[in-house]
C-alpha cells in the first residue's frame, strides 16, 4: 500500500502555506510529507499533544522515508516549508479559519 502524504502547498503569492493532512488514517499505515514546491523542505513538529509515531519521534521532514503510524489519537502537527531561497513559510495568521498553532490535525484510528 502506498504511503499517505501530507502535502504542503505554497500560496500563489509565495508567502503562506496550507497543509493537507490525510484523515483519518489507520494504525500501521505509513505517512510521508512533501511540498508542491521543487526543492522545498517540509518540516512538521508533533509536539503539541503527542506524536502518532511513538518512541519520542516528534519531528518529520520531507527527507524522511515513509513513517509508520504507531499510536492512535488526534495529533496536531505544526508545519513549515523552507524554500530554496532560505525563507521559512508558515500559515497565514489572518486566514478565515484561525488556528492556535501553525498546523493541521492527523487523526489515527
N, C-alpha and C positions, 0 to 999 in steps of 0.2 A: 504494500500500500504506500503511495507517495506521501511525503510529509505534508502536514498542514503548513500554510505560510502566513506569517504576519507581514502584510505588505504595507510599507511606509511610503507615502507619496508626498512630494513637494508641490505646493500650490503653483498656479500659473505665474504669480509674482515672484517666485523663487524665494519666498520668505518664511512661510509656515508649513507644517506637516499635518497630515492626517494618517492615522494608523488603523488598518482594518484587521482586527483580531478575529480569527475563525472561532465561532462559538455556537453551541457548546462543542467541546471536543471530548474524546474518550480517554480514560486512563489507559496507558500503554501505547497510545498513538504518539507520533513524533511531530515536532514543530521546529520550524526554522524562521528566521526573519530576513527580509531583503527589502531593497529600495527599488523604486522605478527609475531612479537616477543612476546613470552609469558611474561606477566607481564610488558611490556614496556608501559611507559606513553607518549602519543602523546599530544603535545600542539600546537595549531595553533592560531596565532595572526592576526586578520584582522584590522591592524592599519596603513596600507599604504594608501589606498584610500577608506576607508569606510568599513562597515560591512553589510553582507546580512541578519543579524539577527535583526537589528533595536534596539531601546531602549538602545543604548550605549553598547551593548554586543559585545566586540571586541576580546574576547578570548574564545576558546573552548578547551576542552581536552577529552581524551578517557574515563573519568569517567562521563561525561555529558550524559544525556539521549538524544535521537534524538531531534534536534532543528529545529523549523520551519523557513523557508526562508521567510522573510517579506519585503525585499527591492530588487527591480530589479537593475541589473547593472553588471559590471565586477569588481570583487574584488580580490585582491592579499592577499593570506594567507601565513604568514611566519611560517614554520613548524620545529618542533624539536621533537626528540624522546629520552627520558631518559630511558636507560636500567636498569635492576635490579642491576647492579654494580655501578650505580650512574653516569655513563657517559652520557652527553648530546650530541647527534649526530645531525648534520645538513647536508646540501648538500655539495657535492664535489665542492670546488671552481675552480677546473681545468676541470670540466665537459665540454663536447663538446658544450653543449647548455648553454652559460653563462647567468647568471641571475643578476639582480641588487639587488635582495633580495633573501633570503633563503626561497622560497615559490613556490606556484602554483597559478593558476587562477581559480576562481569559477565564472562561467557565469550564472546569474539568469535571466530568461525571464518570 
